[in-house]
Amino acid sequence: MKINNKDEALTQLNTLEEKVLCRLAELSTNPKALEYFSNPIKFATVKAFLN
């Protein structure tokens, strides 16, 4: 699923269980994790691994 904007992202996040959302929020405070989300090549690698 391609999410194109902040509103779509927040709508999708709102559907997650609280525990999962808290874990994602925790990752958002980790500089290494943010590097994977910010870098298109690293993000593609993570997505490929998870698919």
Backbone bond lengths (Angstrom), bond angles and torsions (degrees), N, CA, C in turn:
res aa  C-N    CA-C-N  psi(-1)  N-CA   C-N-CA  omega(-1)  CA-C   N-CA-C  phi
1 M - - - 1.444 - - 1.532 108.89 -
2 K 1.290 117.14 124.77 1.462 122.87 178.22 1.524 108.27 -90.60
3 I 1.320 115.61 124.75 1.460 121.76 177.19 1.516 106.83 -106.43
4 N 1.344 116.11 123.62 1.455 120.83 -169.50 1.516 115.81 -101.41
5 N 1.324 118.28 -15.09 1.460 118.71 -178.31 1.525 110.42 -153.78
6 K 1.322 114.38 173.62 1.462 120.71 -175.95 1.526 112.23 -62.79
7 D 1.335 117.31 -39.60 1.471 120.03 179.68 1.525 111.26 -62.15
8 E 1.329 117.29 -43.79 1.466 120.60 177.52 1.528 110.44 -64.04
9 A 1.324 116.50 -39.37 1.470 120.47 179.73 1.529 110.62 -63.40
10 L 1.325 116.47 -46.09 1.464 119.89 -179.75 1.529 112.01 -66.23
11 T 1.322 117.12 -36.57 1.467 120.87 176.73 1.526 109.85 -62.16
12 Q 1.335 116.61 -43.89 1.465 120.52 179.43 1.526 111.04 -66.31
13 L 1.323 116.75 -44.02 1.465 119.93 179.46 1.522 111.57 -62.41
14 N 1.310 117.39 -32.80 1.460 122.17 -179.55 1.529 112.26 -65.19
15 T 1.328 117.44 -18.52 1.463 120.41 -179.82 1.529 112.52 -86.55
16 L 1.323 116.66 -9.45 1.467 120.40 -176.84 1.515 111.82 -77.93
17 E 1.329 115.04 152.93 1.460 120.15 173.40 1.529 108.55 -63.66
18 E 1.306 116.47 152.22 1.466 121.45 -177.60 1.528 112.10 -56.42
19 K 1.323 116.48 -42.61 1.469 121.11 -178.16 1.534 110.64 -61.60
20 V 1.324 116.84 -42.73 1.463 121.87 -179.61 1.526 109.83 -67.30
21 L 1.313 116.87 -43.44 1.461 121.38 179.63 1.532 110.59 -62.38
22 C 1.313 117.28 -41.45 1.468 121.00 177.80 1.523 111.16 -63.28
23 R 1.306 117.53 -38.35 1.466 120.86 177.99 1.520 111.32 -66.55
24 L 1.326 116.70 -41.08 1.469 119.55 176.40 1.527 111.12 -63.84
25 A 1.319 116.65 -40.66 1.458 120.54 178.33 1.528 110.62 -63.53
26 E 1.320 116.13 -38.18 1.466 120.30 177.54 1.528 110.31 -63.45
27 L 1.321 117.21 -41.94 1.469 120.44 177.13 1.522 111.46 -62.13
28 S 1.326 117.37 -31.72 1.457 120.29 -177.37 1.523 112.48 -68.28
29 T 1.330 117.43 -11.53 1.457 120.47 177.02 1.523 112.14 -97.30
30 N 1.327 116.89 -0.83 1.460 122.10 -177.58 1.531 109.99 -98.17
31 P 1.337 118.23 117.62 1.467 120.46 -178.12 1.530 114.09 -57.45
32 K 1.332 118.03 -37.99 1.471 120.29 178.77 1.524 111.16 -66.05
33 A 1.321 116.71 -41.91 1.462 120.40 178.49 1.520 110.23 -64.51
34 L 1.323 117.13 -42.85 1.465 120.71 179.25 1.520 111.46 -61.97
35 E 1.324 116.53 -33.23 1.461 119.99 177.10 1.532 110.59 -61.31
36 Y 1.328 117.09 -38.21 1.465 120.45 178.22 1.523 111.78 -69.31
37 F 1.319 117.12 -32.99 1.463 120.42 178.34 1.524 111.74 -78.43
38 S 1.324 117.65 -28.72 1.466 122.39 -175.96 1.524 113.39 -86.26
39 N 1.302 117.28 -28.79 1.458 121.99 -176.36 1.536 109.25 -93.99
40 P 1.342 118.23 119.27 1.475 120.64 -176.57 1.535 113.98 -58.98
41 I 1.312 116.98 -36.33 1.469 120.01 -179.45 1.526 110.44 -70.39
42 K 1.310 116.54 -45.25 1.470 120.03 179.08 1.528 110.85 -66.05
43 F 1.332 116.87 -38.75 1.464 119.88 178.57 1.530 110.43 -63.93
44 A 1.324 116.88 -41.67 1.470 120.83 177.78 1.522 110.67 -61.88
45 T 1.310 116.90 -37.67 1.468 121.13 178.06 1.523 110.63 -63.08
46 V 1.321 116.64 -45.65 1.474 120.66 179.06 1.528 110.02 -63.00
47 K 1.326 117.10 -45.32 1.468 120.20 179.78 1.522 111.20 -61.03
48 A 1.334 117.09 -43.09 1.462 120.85 179.75 1.524 110.66 -63.33
49 F 1.316 117.01 -40.53 1.457 121.11 178.65 1.528 111.19 -62.89
50 L 1.322 116.87 -39.62 1.459 120.99 -177.57 1.528 113.67 -78.33
51 N 1.312 116.62 -20.66 1.468 119.30 179.23 1.462 108.57 -88.40
